[in-house]
Amino acid sequence: MQPGPRFEVYTLADLEKGTIPHLQALSPQQRLAMRAVAHVLPFRVNRYVIEELIDWERAPDDPMFQLTFPQPGMLAPDDLVVMTDLLQRQAPAGEIRSQVQEIRARLNPHPAGQLTLNRPRDAEGNPVAGLQHKYRETVLFFPSQGQTCHSYCTFCFRWAQFIGDKSLRMASREAGVLHEYLRRHREVTDLLVTGGDPLVMKTRHLADYLEPLLAPEFAHIRTLRIGTKSLSFWPHRYLSDEDADDLLRLLERLVAGGKHVAIMAHYNHWRELETPAARRAIARVRETGAVIRAQGPLIAHINDDADTWARLWQTQVSLGIVPYYMFVERDTGARHYFEVPLARCWEIYRQALQQVSGLGRTARGPSMSATPGKVEIQGVTEVAGEKVFVLRFIQGRNPDWVQRPFFARFDPKATWLDQLRPAFGEERFFFEDELAAMLQADRRGGAS
């Protein structure tokens, strides 16, 4: 294995010190606003992203710059004024921290009840740290060694994991706890290891979690998914990191052991697929027998047009990647800056799909990962004289909801499920009463 580039990361401290030379082309006001936002929402970017992915001649409008560097519009105007004033007058750290906490509390740090709902329990009824079990077949695991990323996406719906508040984190380093839970829950077929990004951790730690699942007692765990942005933000994880080959051999062993191994790769723009390092990393992963499935949200300022998505899916297919999901930007963090109306999301999805072959039409969406489940916008039409959204569950808290169509009144401004109202004079959507009962039971006891 040839030695590769060294991983170098930049954070808020570098914005404060002015040690990122590329930013000197921006105005002092722009740099001050970036610092203000980065005090509230997490900022982390590495040299590979800066040098290989961002077109600095187009900054600040470049989509990869928007994806990784804080933007003034990410804070409400009044909050931006307050934060920039605090920084300009060099306010005491405690005063800045108090204002930051106040702003963060208004940003819905854990959408869809991530922290309070879906919490599985052990045989004694105690909550199991670092696990989520929302859908019958799938368990999410948050290894503590993977609770950061090679770079942070500015729109990340898990931003609260990265701000240093342990009360907002979901994490566990107990492999035995994970294995015991899976041992007791034979209905689970899929394990999703997520974060943060689990591929920031050393391969030996990942192996501690996954290799025991090759034992016969875990035959019911058929699919191992690894959610990661590393193929985009640090492809050298698969090429020249000191344990890159170890990682690939681990994937090979899992595949040889009979597991379907899926790398759930997060892509937001076709440019992430264009560098030689990115393409070599994709090829090496595919050689292990693992499947790469691509997903990402539709977000303003970055990929809110059909041609971008069409080129993204076409490129993915040509590289052997399976387009999987187009998500709707979640209702958290800087949603006001990144969200796109649902009607526009559907139009972009429809127009992009028209430009790709059948192999690219595996991408489902636009999908909202909301409290009741994954809800897909299937279209806009007129029924009995009323203009409506046609919706369906791709996944649901109750499996019986899956694939059931339902209708919402058309609202050109709506950006999330909770802003929609039932069509045809109905007072509630078909699932709402059952959902309310589920949430009450979940808060009382949770899954076990």
Order of alpha helices (4+ residues) and beta strands (2+ residues): beta-alpha-alpha-beta-alpha-alpha-alpha-beta-beta-alpha-beta-alpha-beta-alpha-alpha-beta-alpha-beta-alpha-beta-alpha-alpha-beta-beta-beta-beta-alpha
